[in-house]
């Protein structure tokens, strides 16, 4: 028995219709075609035999009939049209992709240039702006040393004011630089032991050593940039100690817990607290809540924390009650699965030396 | 022995502060000043007026600012290290910005130390004292013939 096909030879046709000479032969032809492996999912419909064709060749189809000619015809007009449309679409897709690639490359180059400009800018800030400032600080100091005793009236006081202001400007410039560095930190983050980092900061910073700080941070590996993370934690701890009523003994507690894929570091203080209205804007650059006379500062510290933590894929936030204290938190990406504090290590600094 | 330090510094104010700090720190030697990179090259190379080594002795230490007119500080440093007679000359980079690329390049080019200029005069005094003690009291440094 021979089965002949019509249509584009050598191509795989998705659907064919087979006209049979006798409708009585349909059933046996269909099952034979299926059994032969030539066709998929054979279907009988109004004297037509349709199937997905797997192999296209002239082959014998044993179906119990001595001589059966099966004509396979495929209408491939639609398919050809579809193919052409597909090809067209592919071409235009490729063209689009090429344009897109160019655009991306262009934008990346522009971005690199911008970053370069920014770096050059911060370099100028650090060098050019601090240069004359250092001169002002230097001469004010020399004046005070050499001529201070000879100055009459308010002369000495005015000189002190010049010195204080130039010192403040210097701090501002340095903080702005730190902020800009935090915004352009890049590269791969490393695994950092949060507990180790916190303890190291508490032990190293003079302002923190004099205060009672309870550190309850166990095994807490996070992903981050070490320099930036150290900056963030020391800013939070520094604030906790700084914003304290004059007559209150600071009690500060630091701990972690697991928050989904993040490790949340908490810093609680018993300081002056932050009014609800100020809690949103406190992370903005230059935002200040208190007067400089009470608590001096540049208003950049918390904005550095926010920027840097976001750079590390985390978040910051706070809860606070005015007069009672604040509770700041930051979420950092956990570097390993598991609870952050299976073994809790306590540490305390301060005059009473309690643990 | 009278020591000579070559201070490569373009800011008159910084020169003044350094002279003062050095004097306060008890430096008895000669503090020569090159006010830009080219002058530093001329001085160290002994070109023109600097050929007179009586008046302009080769320094035993160079304090080098990085941001200089004409020839940049790092290029001065690079040049120094290419000269056989200056190869071992101690060079302390003294700059107002501790930018990381500068820091790394300076050490790679053979700086012996990298210091950021303190903004406070008291710190500058401390720095001058430290430099004098370290290089002229406790360190043994190679002397040019």
Interface residues (C-beta under 8 A of the other chain):
Chain A: X123 X126 X127 X130 X131 X133 X134 X135 X137 X138 X139 X141 X142 X167 X170
Chain B: X11 X13 X14 X17 X20 X67 X95 X96 X97 X99 X117 X119 X120 X121 X122 X124
